[in-house]
Amino acid sequence: MYQSVFFGNKLINAKDAKLSIASSAVLYGLSVYTVFPVCIGTNGERLAFRLRDHYERLVNSAKIIGIDSFALGWTYESFAHQVQALIVSNQITTNVYVRATVHVDAEIAGTRSRGLSSILSMFVYDAQPILSAEGVRLKTSVWRRIPDNSIPSRAKVNGAYVNSVLAKQDALDSGYDDCIFLDNAGHVCELSAANIFMVRDGVLITPDTTSDLLEGINRRTVIEELAGDLGYKVIERTVDLTELYIADELFASGTSANIAPILGVDGRSIGDGLPGSITRKIQSLHSEVLHGKVKKHHGWLMTLSAQTK
Ligand SMILES: Cc1ncc(COP(=O)(O)O)c(C=O)c1O
């Protein structure tokens, strides 16, 4: 973690950024967050990917949970300005992730969300993907995904990540790399912190947005642009677990996962057990886009500073 962090309304040293033990953020996990990448471009510039979309998802997460004080104090422009200051202040020379969190810092407020004060924190850390670019093996979780009418996965709310922790730890304990969450009807949702795509007969298929999943920004990137750029069609629909077993290819998408090939599920090899050719094409296009190598998609990138030191 880099030492200069944004907390409240200014940049301070990480050790001085403190939340009260009586805050709703600590007591109830009442915080919402997003994580976005800042990559070093071909000319050494620092590039934030789809920053506006991340800001909007943060605002929407706060809105769903009823944290109404955040949107009052911020605009996209003021948010982007602070991201820029944070990146410059830390003199980033490598690809990093920025985690931006809105914490409800009101103390002993009880189990409610509206009308409470909140504080924005942002910190930077080196981008170490959570899933290997060479491929991962997954286990169907014994834990079901929290449904939209319990804690909505669409909102990136900290407390809900206990669900992800349970499922990921269960997978790790069993010798797998990550989990696949199913909903209560047995349909596929996502991984612990990434979305999932399968390839069947040259078509990409991914669970639709009513499948109790986070509406991932990289998921949307693949659906709306990358697949089409490469000439592939995408279908969003309900997905059965056994469809994954017989898919030609599977991959995960996410900020902390990038595009990761899925080589096996529940002890079964996917395809020939190697990263699929369509997965590899999406993976390299995704990486090129994030590093500013695809002119067509420069609109997704915000240059935070011209050159690394
Ligand atoms: C549960 C979950 N699903 C999917 C994703 C992928 O979302 P994105 O592509 O916006 O990073 C994440 C990312 O953190 C996540 O936590």
The ligand as a Gaussian input file, in Angstrom:
#p B3LYP/6-31G(d) Opt

LIG

0 1
 C      -18.412000      -9.871000      -6.519000
 C      -17.738000      -9.246000      -7.685000
 N      -18.137000      -9.570000      -8.933000
 C      -17.558000      -9.043000     -10.031000
 C      -16.515000      -8.149000      -9.928000
 C      -15.904000      -7.552000     -11.161000
 O      -16.292000      -6.204000     -11.271000
 P      -15.386000      -5.164000     -12.083000
 O      -15.278000      -5.704000     -13.460000
 O      -16.159000      -3.894000     -12.038000
 O      -14.097000      -5.077000     -11.384000
 C      -16.057000      -7.765000      -8.663000
 C      -14.977000      -6.799000      -8.545000
 O      -14.535000      -6.399000      -7.544000
 C      -16.688000      -8.327000      -7.506000
 O      -16.300000      -8.000000      -6.279000

